[in-house]
Amino acid sequence: MAEEESKTPPATNGDAATKDNGGTKPNNNRKQQKPIEELYDLSKPIPKVEKPNKSELDAKVDALTSDFEKLKTAKNKIQEKIEAAMGAGKNTEIGKAKDAMAALKTKKNKMIEEKRVIRAKLDALKSQGDKLQKDKKDAKSSVKFSSVEEINKEIAKLQRLQETTSMSLNEEKKLIKEMDALKASKDKIKDVADKEVGLADVKQQRTLISDMIKAKDKEIDAITKEMDEIGSKIKALAEKETDKKSSLDGLYKERDKLRKDISAVLKEKDTVRDEFRKKQDVWWDYQRAVKAQKKIQYEEERKKREEEKAAYLKKLEEEELKKIPYEEEQGLCDYLADYLERTYLGSGVEGGEKVTAKKEDVVEVKDDPFSGLKPVNKKSEEEYFGKGKGKKKRQRAPKKAETAGPFTLNVDTFEQFGLIGMNPPTSLDQVESTVKELREKKEWYKQQPRGSVPTAKEIRKQNEKNAAKLRQGSAAPATPSGSKGDASGKFSLSSDDFVPLGKGASTAVDSSSWGQKPTSDGAAAAADES
């Protein structure tokens, strides 16, 4: 009894969970949780809820725990007095009687347990006998005869009938089948006999166990009778010790009062925790509402951004549709043609039109308020942009004749030619034909419908993707398509992919001989070419 009160009862309604997580989070094992839309209107501002103070809860719980410990200490002292008073009478006559009563109770309980074990064996035998009885009944229902002798007589009778009677083939087959069935039924008859033997054995065992139970009942009855006699003796002795009994009654009442006080303290402790938990739940619902509201606002903003992006993309698409198809490619053709003409041809292509920049239309200003005004010097009132006095015209030095150098193109020009699907010139002789091809390419682009061929922008993006894949490739360097090298990845001047850029480049020379020692025939051909 003292041990039952010495331990604080476990906190109910999730107190343990609140204690473990420090009271900062609600119990996550709630079976039901109301949707936040039922608690708050998320379309309006949510009133702020302050977080409950955990320190105040701890202070109240600690104070109640201190009161509980004081009451428990007082109750334990009362319990010790009760046990001392009860222990003082152990060597008296009533104490000896109580010890004898306790020994008889232990002995009786032990016999009852033994009887329960024997009863369980009897129940198991009963179930086994019922199963054997059912199996025996099922086996008998499937055969016509009750013994093997009867079956043998029936088989002999059918064999005699087969030997002495004339019958058709079907009838004979039917007779043979019946004799086979009778032979097979012999095993079932034997099985029935075995089950009868087992059933008789079970009945015998049940009889023995029943006798054991009856004997155990007699022993239990004898102990019960002895206990009744000792109980009567204890009652007579207890009536004589009235003073001791009255003192114990006072201690019992005082102990019961302390128990009630302890229960009140524990109840108040649970109430304080429940109130804190309710406040915490309200605060947690507030947090859920704030998160849900932020999520809704974020979804609305995201939807708005997507709509704005879709409208912007649609506007760009509409503006793109208003543009001339392949305008960038046509401009690139003009730019490359002008660059080649200006850099390598000078006055322009023979038989072709020289590209001139289009001048924008000049809009004449009408009623100009600044017409007739001139900028003048403030001090001398002379025209500010007048001709200076005594200045000589600067004589420009005549341009030196351009020296012929090797034919070169920068890397960007090569890339620009690739964007329009053309090969750049590799020598000065090819410049004029390349300019004509650029003019024809521009006209070709004008005739193409929108989306029929890749644009320069699309080709540039694809090239960037291919370059990124090459950078992210395996550690072993692989020769990409279009690279200058042989199958082993080494650079080779004799490769067909190598194109020399310079003044002496000519299509008449075999590319396979570049970078190698020229033969006599090759040297003669080079001399004739020069």
C-alpha positions as CSV (number, residue, x, y, z in Angstrom):
1,M,0.0,0.0,0.0
2,A,2.9,2.3,0.8
3,E,4.5,1.4,-2.5
4,E,1.3,2.4,-4.4
5,E,1.4,5.9,-3.1
6,S,5.2,6.5,-3.2
7,K,5.1,6.9,-7.0
8,T,3.6,9.8,-8.8
9,P,0.9,8.6,-11.1
10,P,1.6,9.1,-14.8
11,A,0.4,12.3,-16.4
12,T,-2.8,11.8,-18.5
13,N,-4.0,13.3,-21.7
14,G,-0.5,13.6,-23.3
15,D,1.3,15.2,-20.3
16,A,4.3,12.9,-20.9
17,A,4.5,14.0,-24.5
18,T,4.4,17.7,-23.4
19,K,7.1,17.1,-20.8
20,D,9.4,15.4,-23.3
21,N,9.2,18.1,-26.0
22,G,9.5,20.9,-23.4
23,G,6.0,22.1,-24.0
24,T,7.0,23.8,-27.2
25,K,5.1,21.6,-29.6
26,P,1.6,20.0,-29.3
27,N,1.1,16.3,-29.3
28,N,1.5,15.1,-32.9
29,N,-0.4,11.9,-32.2
30,R,-3.8,13.6,-32.2
31,K,-6.4,11.4,-33.9
32,Q,-8.5,14.3,-35.2
33,Q,-7.4,17.9,-36.0
34,K,-9.8,20.5,-37.3
35,P,-9.1,22.0,-40.7
36,I,-7.7,25.5,-40.2
37,E,-10.3,26.9,-42.5
38,E,-13.0,26.1,-39.9
39,L,-11.0,28.0,-37.2
40,Y,-9.9,31.1,-39.1
41,D,-11.0,33.2,-42.0
42,L,-7.8,33.1,-44.1
43,S,-9.0,35.9,-46.4
44,K,-8.8,38.4,-43.5
45,P,-5.9,39.4,-41.2
46,I,-5.4,36.8,-38.4
47,P,-5.4,38.2,-34.8
48,K,-2.1,37.6,-33.2
49,V,-1.8,35.0,-30.4
50,E,1.0,35.1,-27.9
51,K,3.0,32.0,-27.2
52,P,2.2,30.5,-23.7
53,N,5.0,31.0,-21.2
54,K,6.6,27.7,-20.4
55,S,8.6,29.2,-17.4
56,E,5.3,30.1,-15.6
57,L,4.0,26.5,-16.1
58,D,7.3,25.0,-14.8
59,A,7.1,27.3,-11.7
60,K,3.5,26.2,-10.9
61,V,4.3,22.5,-11.5
62,D,7.4,22.7,-9.3
63,A,5.4,24.3,-6.4
64,L,2.7,21.6,-6.7
65,T,5.3,18.9,-6.9
66,S,6.9,20.2,-3.7
67,D,3.5,20.1,-1.9
68,F,3.0,16.6,-3.2
69,E,6.4,15.4,-1.8
70,K,5.5,16.9,1.7
71,L,2.2,15.1,1.8
72,K,3.7,11.9,0.6
73,T,6.4,12.1,3.4
74,A,3.7,12.6,6.0
75,K,1.6,9.7,4.7
76,N,4.6,7.4,4.7
77,K,5.2,8.2,8.4
78,I,1.6,7.3,9.2
79,Q,2.0,4.1,7.2
80,E,5.1,3.2,9.2
81,K,3.1,3.7,12.5
82,I,0.4,1.4,11.1
83,E,2.8,-1.3,10.1
84,A,4.6,-1.1,13.5
85,A,1.3,-1.4,15.4
86,M,0.3,-4.4,13.3
87,G,3.8,-6.0,13.5
88,A,3.7,-5.8,17.3
89,G,1.1,-8.5,17.4
90,K,2.8,-11.0,15.3
91,N,4.1,-13.1,18.2
92,T,0.7,-13.1,20.0
93,E,-1.9,-15.7,19.6
94,I,-3.9,-13.7,17.0
95,G,-0.7,-13.1,15.1
96,K,0.1,-16.8,14.9
97,A,-3.5,-17.4,13.8
98,K,-3.2,-14.9,11.0
99,D,0.1,-16.6,9.9
100,A,-1.6,-19.9,9.8
101,M,-4.5,-18.4,7.8
102,A,-2.0,-17.0,5.3
103,A,-0.2,-20.3,4.9
104,L,-3.6,-22.1,4.3
105,K,-4.5,-19.5,1.6
106,T,-1.2,-20.1,-0.2
107,K,-1.8,-23.8,-0.1
108,K,-5.4,-23.5,-1.3
109,N,-4.3,-21.2,-4.2
110,K,-1.7,-23.7,-5.2
111,M,-4.2,-26.6,-5.2
112,I,-6.6,-24.5,-7.3
113,E,-3.9,-23.8,-9.8
114,E,-3.1,-27.6,-10.0
115,K,-6.8,-28.3,-10.5
116,R,-6.9,-25.7,-13.3
117,V,-4.0,-27.5,-15.1
118,I,-5.7,-30.9,-14.7
119,R,-9.0,-29.4,-16.1
120,A,-7.1,-28.1,-19.1
121,K,-5.8,-31.6,-19.8
122,L,-9.4,-32.9,-19.5
123,D,-10.7,-30.3,-22.0
124,A,-7.9,-31.3,-24.5
125,L,-8.9,-35.0,-24.2
126,K,-12.5,-34.1,-24.7
127,S,-11.7,-32.2,-27.9
128,Q,-9.6,-35.1,-29.1
129,G,-12.4,-37.6,-28.5
130,D,-14.9,-35.4,-30.3
131,K,-12.6,-35.3,-33.3
132,L,-12.1,-39.1,-33.3
133,Q,-15.9,-39.7,-33.0
134,K,-16.6,-37.4,-36.0
135,D,-13.9,-39.0,-38.1
136,K,-15.2,-42.5,-37.2
137,K,-18.7,-41.4,-38.2
138,D,-17.5,-40.0,-41.6
139,A,-15.5,-43.1,-42.4
140,K,-18.5,-45.4,-41.6
141,S,-20.8,-43.3,-43.8
142,S,-18.6,-43.9,-46.9
143,V,-18.6,-47.8,-46.7
144,K,-21.5,-50.3,-46.8
145,F,-20.0,-53.0,-44.6
146,S,-18.8,-52.9,-41.1
147,S,-16.0,-55.5,-41.2
148,V,-13.4,-56.9,-43.6
149,E,-15.0,-60.4,-43.5
150,E,-18.2,-59.0,-45.0
151,I,-16.3,-57.2,-47.7
152,N,-14.4,-60.4,-48.6
153,K,-17.7,-62.3,-48.9
154,E,-19.1,-59.7,-51.2
155,I,-16.0,-59.8,-53.4
156,A,-16.1,-63.6,-53.7
157,K,-19.8,-63.4,-54.6
158,L,-19.1,-60.9,-57.4
159,Q,-16.2,-63.0,-58.7
160,R,-18.4,-66.1,-58.8
161,L,-21.0,-64.1,-60.7
162,Q,-18.4,-62.9,-63.2
163,E,-17.2,-66.5,-63.8
164,T,-20.6,-68.2,-64.1
165,T,-22.7,-65.6,-65.8
166,S,-22.7,-64.4,-69.4
167,M,-22.7,-60.6,-69.6
168,S,-21.8,-57.8,-71.9
169,L,-18.4,-56.0,-71.9
170,N,-19.9,-52.9,-70.2
171,E,-21.5,-54.9,-67.5
172,E,-18.3,-56.8,-66.8
173,K,-16.3,-53.5,-66.6
174,K,-18.9,-52.2,-64.1
175,L,-18.6,-55.4,-62.1
176,I,-14.8,-55.1,-62.0
177,K,-15.1,-51.5,-60.9
178,E,-17.4,-52.5,-58.1
179,M,-14.9,-55.2,-56.9
180,D,-12.1,-52.6,-56.9
181,A,-14.1,-50.2,-54.8
182,L,-14.8,-53.0,-52.3
183,K,-11.1,-53.8,-52.1
184,A,-10.3,-50.1,-51.5
185,S,-12.9,-49.9,-48.7
186,K,-10.9,-52.4,-46.7
187,D,-8.4,-49.6,-45.8
188,K,-11.3,-47.4,-44.6
189,I,-12.6,-50.3,-42.4
190,K,-9.2,-50.6,-40.8
191,D,-9.1,-46.8,-40.3
192,V,-12.5,-47.0,-38.5
193,A,-11.1,-49.8,-36.3
194,D,-8.0,-47.7,-35.4
195,K,-10.2,-44.7,-34.5
196,E,-12.4,-46.9,-32.3
197,V,-9.2,-48.1,-30.4
198,G,-8.1,-44.4,-30.0
199,L,-11.5,-43.4,-28.8
200,A,-11.5,-46.1,-26.2
201,D,-8.1,-44.9,-25.0
202,V,-9.3,-41.3,-24.8
203,K,-12.3,-42.4,-22.7
204,Q,-10.1,-44.3,-20.3
205,Q,-7.8,-41.3,-19.9
206,R,-10.7,-39.0,-19.3
207,T,-12.0,-41.3,-16.5
208,L,-8.6,-41.2,-14.8
209,I,-8.4,-37.4,-15.0
210,S,-11.9,-37.0,-13.7
211,D,-11.0,-39.1,-10.7
212,M,-7.9,-36.8,-10.1
213,I,-10.1,-33.7,-10.2
214,K,-12.5,-35.2,-7.6
215,A,-9.6,-36.0,-5.3
216,K,-8.3,-32.5,-5.7
217,D,-11.7,-31.0,-4.9
218,K,-11.8,-33.0,-1.6
219,E,-8.4,-31.6,-0.6
220,I,-9.5,-28.1,-1.4
221,D,-12.7,-28.6,0.7
222,A,-10.7,-29.8,3.6
223,I,-8.4,-26.7,3.5
224,T,-11.5,-24.4,3.2
225,K,-13.0,-26.0,6.3
226,E,-9.8,-25.5,8.3
227,M,-9.6,-21.9,7.1
228,D,-13.1,-21.3,8.4
229,E,-12.2,-22.6,11.8
230,I,-9.1,-20.3,12.0
231,G,-11.1,-17.4,10.8
232,S,-13.6,-17.8,13.6
233,K,-10.7,-17.9,16.1
234,I,-9.2,-14.7,14.7
235,K,-12.6,-12.9,14.9
236,A,-13.0,-13.9,18.6
237,L,-9.4,-12.7,19.5
238,A,-9.9,-9.4,17.6
239,E,-13.0,-8.5,19.6
240,K,-10.8,-8.6,22.8
241,E,-8.2,-6.1,21.4
242,T,-10.6,-3.1,21.1
243,D,-8.1,-0.4,22.3
244,K,-5.5,-1.4,19.7
245,K,-8.2,-1.5,17.0
246,S,-9.4,2.0,17.9
247,S,-5.8,3.5,17.6
248,L,-5.4,1.8,14.2
249,D,-8.7,3.3,13.1
250,G,-7.4,6.8,13.9
251,L,-4.2,6.1,11.9
252,Y,-6.3,4.8,9.0
253,K,-8.5,7.9,9.0
254,E,-5.4,10.2,9.0
255,R,-3.9,8.2,6.2
256,D,-7.1,8.5,4.1
257,K,-7.2,12.3,4.6
258,L,-3.6,12.5,3.4
259,R,-4.5,10.4,0.4
260,K,-7.3,12.8,-0.5
261,D,-5.0,15.8,-0.2
262,I,-2.5,14.1,-2.4
263,S,-5.2,13.4,-5.0
264,A,-6.3,17.1,-4.9
265,V,-2.7,18.3,-5.5
266,L,-2.3,15.9,-8.4
267,K,-5.6,16.9,-9.9
268,E,-4.6,20.6,-9.6
269,K,-1.3,19.7,-11.3
270,D,-3.2,18.1,-14.2
271,T,-5.5,21.1,-14.4
272,V,-2.6,23.5,-14.8
273,R,-1.1,21.4,-17.5
274,D,-4.4,21.1,-19.3
275,E,-4.9,24.8,-19.3
276,F,-1.4,25.3,-20.6
277,R,-2.0,22.7,-23.3
278,K,-5.2,24.5,-24.4
279,K,-3.4,27.8,-24.7
280,Q,-0.6,26.0,-26.6
281,D,-3.2,24.4,-29.0
282,V,-4.7,27.8,-29.7
283,W,-1.2,29.2,-30.4
284,W,-0.3,26.2,-32.6
285,D,-3.6,26.7,-34.5
286,Y,-2.6,30.3,-35.0
287,Q,0.8,29.2,-36.4
288,R,-1.0,26.8,-38.7
289,A,-3.3,29.6,-39.9
290,V,-0.4,32.0,-40.5
291,K,1.4,29.3,-42.6
292,A,-1.7,28.4,-44.5
293,Q,-2.4,32.1,-45.2
294,K,1.2,32.6,-46.4
295,K,0.9,29.6,-48.6
296,I,-2.3,30.9,-50.1
297,Q,-0.7,34.3,-50.7
298,Y,2.3,32.6,-52.3
299,E,0.1,30.6,-54.6
300,E,-1.7,33.7,-55.6
301,E,1.5,35.6,-56.3
302,R,2.9,32.6,-58.2
303,K,-0.2,32.4,-60.3
304,K,0.0,36.1,-60.9
305,R,3.6,35.8,-61.9
306,E,2.8,32.9,-64.3
307,E,0.0,34.9,-65.9
308,E,2.3,37.9,-66.3
309,K,5.0,35.7,-67.7
310,A,2.5,34.1,-70.1
311,A,1.3,37.5,-71.2
312,Y,4.9,38.7,-71.7
313,L,5.8,35.6,-73.7
314,K,2.6,36.0,-75.8
315,K,3.6,39.7,-76.4
316,L,7.1,38.6,-77.5
317,E,5.5,36.0,-79.8
318,E,3.2,38.6,-81.3
319,E,6.1,41.0,-81.8
320,E,8.2,38.2,-83.3
321,L,5.3,37.4,-85.7
322,K,5.3,41.1,-86.8
323,K,9.0,40.9,-87.7
324,I,10.2,39.8,-91.1
325,P,11.0,36.1,-91.2
326,Y,14.8,35.4,-90.9
327,E,15.5,39.2,-90.7
328,E,18.6,38.5,-88.5
329,E,20.0,36.0,-91.1
330,Q,19.4,38.4,-93.9
331,G,21.2,41.1,-92.0
332,L,24.1,38.7,-91.3
333,C,24.4,38.0,-95.0
334,D,24.6,41.7,-95.8
335,Y,27.1,42.3,-93.0
336,L,29.4,39.5,-94.1
337,A,29.2,40.5,-97.8
338,D,29.9,44.2,-96.9
339,Y,32.8,43.1,-94.7
340,L,34.4,41.0,-97.4
341,E,33.9,43.7,-100.0
342,R,35.2,46.5,-97.8
343,T,38.2,44.5,-96.6
344,Y,39.4,42.4,-99.6
345,L,37.7,43.7,-102.7
346,G,37.8,47.5,-102.2
347,S,35.5,49.0,-104.9
348,G,33.1,46.1,-104.9
349,V,32.3,43.0,-106.9
350,E,32.5,43.0,-110.6
351,G,29.1,42.7,-112.2
352,G,27.4,42.9,-108.9
353,E,25.7,45.7,-106.9
354,K,27.6,47.5,-104.2
355,V,25.8,47.4,-101.0
356,T,25.0,50.9,-99.7
357,A,23.5,51.7,-96.3
358,K,19.9,52.9,-96.5
359,K,19.5,56.4,-95.5
360,E,16.6,57.1,-93.2
361,D,14.0,59.6,-94.5
362,V,14.6,63.1,-93.2
363,V,11.5,64.8,-92.0
364,E,11.6,68.5,-92.7
365,V,10.8,70.7,-89.7
366,K,8.1,73.2,-90.3
367,D,7.8,76.5,-88.4
368,D,11.1,76.1,-86.6
369,P,11.4,78.7,-83.8
370,F,15.2,78.5,-83.9
371,S,15.5,79.3,-87.6
372,G,17.9,82.2,-88.4
373,L,19.7,82.0,-85.1
374,K,23.5,81.8,-85.0
375,P,25.9,81.0,-82.2
376,V,28.1,84.0,-81.5
377,N,30.9,84.9,-79.1
378,K,29.5,86.9,-76.0
379,K,32.5,89.3,-75.9
380,S,33.2,90.0,-79.5
381,E,29.7,89.2,-80.9
382,E,31.4,87.4,-83.7
383,E,30.1,84.1,-85.1
384,Y,31.3,81.3,-82.7
385,F,31.8,78.8,-85.5
386,G,33.4,81.2,-87.9
387,K,36.5,80.5,-89.9
388,G,39.7,81.0,-88.0
389,K,42.2,83.6,-89.2
390,G,45.6,82.6,-90.5
391,K,44.9,78.9,-90.4
392,K,46.4,76.7,-93.2
393,K,44.6,73.8,-94.7
394,R,46.1,70.6,-93.4
395,Q,47.8,68.5,-96.1
396,R,47.1,64.8,-95.7
397,A,49.9,62.4,-96.5
398,P,49.1,60.2,-99.4
399,K,48.1,56.7,-98.5
400,K,50.8,54.1,-98.9
401,A,50.1,51.3,-101.2
402,E,48.7,48.4,-99.3
403,T,51.1,45.6,-99.0
404,A,49.8,42.2,-99.9
405,G,49.6,40.0,-96.8
406,P,48.3,36.5,-96.0
407,F,44.5,36.0,-96.2
408,T,43.1,35.6,-92.7
409,L,39.7,35.6,-91.0
410,N,39.0,35.8,-87.3
411,V,37.3,33.0,-85.4
412,D,34.0,35.1,-85.0
413,T,33.7,35.3,-88.8
414,F,34.0,31.5,-89.1
415,E,31.2,31.2,-86.5
416,Q,29.0,33.7,-88.3
417,F,29.3,31.8,-91.6
418,G,28.4,28.6,-89.7
419,L,25.2,30.3,-88.4
420,I,23.9,30.7,-91.9
421,G,25.1,27.3,-93.1
422,M,27.9,28.5,-95.4
423,N,31.6,27.9,-95.6
424,P,33.9,30.9,-95.3
425,P,36.5,31.7,-98.0
426,T,39.9,30.2,-97.5
427,S,41.7,32.4,-100.0
428,L,41.4,35.8,-101.7
429,D,40.3,34.1,-104.9
430,Q,37.2,32.8,-103.2
431,V,36.0,36.1,-101.7
432,E,34.2,37.3,-104.8
433,S,32.3,34.0,-105.3
434,T,31.5,34.0,-101.5
435,V,30.0,37.5,-101.7
436,K,27.7,36.4,-104.6
437,E,26.7,33.3,-102.6
438,L,25.9,35.6,-99.6
439,R,23.7,37.8,-101.8
440,E,21.9,34.7,-103.1
441,K,21.6,33.3,-99.6
442,K,19.9,36.5,-98.5
443,E,17.4,36.2,-101.4
444,W,16.9,32.6,-100.4
445,Y,16.0,33.5,-96.8
446,K,13.5,36.0,-98.1
447,Q,11.6,33.2,-99.9
448,Q,11.5,30.8,-96.9
449,P,8.3,30.7,-94.7
450,R,8.6,31.3,-91.0
451,G,9.8,28.2,-89.1
452,S,10.9,26.2,-92.2
453,V,14.6,26.3,-91.5
454,P,16.6,26.8,-88.2
455,T,17.4,30.3,-87.3
456,A,20.8,31.6,-86.3
457,K,19.6,31.9,-82.7
458,E,18.5,28.3,-82.6
459,I,21.8,27.1,-84.2
460,R,23.8,29.1,-81.6
461,K,21.9,27.5,-78.7
462,Q,22.4,24.1,-80.2
463,N,26.2,24.7,-80.5
464,E,26.3,25.9,-76.9
465,K,24.5,22.7,-75.8
466,N,26.9,20.5,-77.7
467,A,29.9,22.3,-76.2
468,A,28.5,21.8,-72.7
469,K,28.1,18.1,-73.4
470,L,31.7,17.9,-74.5
471,R,32.9,19.6,-71.4
472,Q,30.9,17.2,-69.2
473,G,32.1,14.1,-71.1
474,S,34.4,11.4,-70.0
475,A,38.0,12.0,-68.9
476,A,39.4,10.4,-72.0
477,P,39.5,13.0,-74.7
478,A,37.4,12.1,-77.7
479,T,37.9,13.7,-81.1
480,P,34.6,15.7,-81.8
481,S,33.1,15.8,-85.2
482,G,34.7,18.6,-87.3
483,S,37.9,18.7,-85.3
484,K,41.3,18.8,-87.0
485,G,43.0,15.5,-86.4
486,D,43.3,11.8,-87.3
487,A,41.6,8.8,-85.7
488,S,44.2,8.8,-82.9
489,G,43.2,12.3,-81.9
490,K,46.6,13.9,-83.0
491,F,46.8,16.9,-85.2
492,S,47.8,16.2,-88.8
493,L,48.6,18.6,-91.6
494,S,47.8,15.9,-94.2
495,S,44.1,15.7,-93.0
496,D,41.4,16.7,-95.5
497,D,39.8,18.8,-92.6
498,F,42.9,21.1,-92.4
499,V,42.5,24.2,-94.5
500,P,45.6,26.6,-94.7
501,L,44.8,30.3,-94.5
502,G,47.3,32.5,-96.3
503,K,48.2,34.1,-99.5
504,G,49.6,31.0,-101.2
505,A,46.5,28.9,-100.6
506,S,45.1,27.4,-103.8
507,T,42.6,24.7,-104.6
508,A,44.8,23.2,-107.2
509,V,47.1,21.7,-104.6
510,D,46.1,18.3,-103.2
511,S,45.2,18.6,-99.5
512,S,46.9,15.3,-98.7
513,S,50.3,16.8,-99.6
514,W,50.1,19.8,-97.1
515,G,52.7,19.6,-94.4
516,Q,54.8,17.0,-96.3
517,K,57.9,17.3,-98.4
518,P,56.8,18.2,-102.0
519,T,57.8,15.8,-104.8
520,S,59.3,16.8,-108.0
521,D,55.9,16.8,-109.8
522,G,54.4,18.8,-107.1
523,A,57.2,21.4,-107.1
524,A,56.9,21.8,-110.9
525,A,53.2,22.3,-110.6
526,A,53.7,24.9,-107.9
527,A,56.2,26.7,-110.1
528,D,53.8,26.8,-113.0
529,E,51.1,28.1,-110.7
530,S,53.3,31.0,-109.6
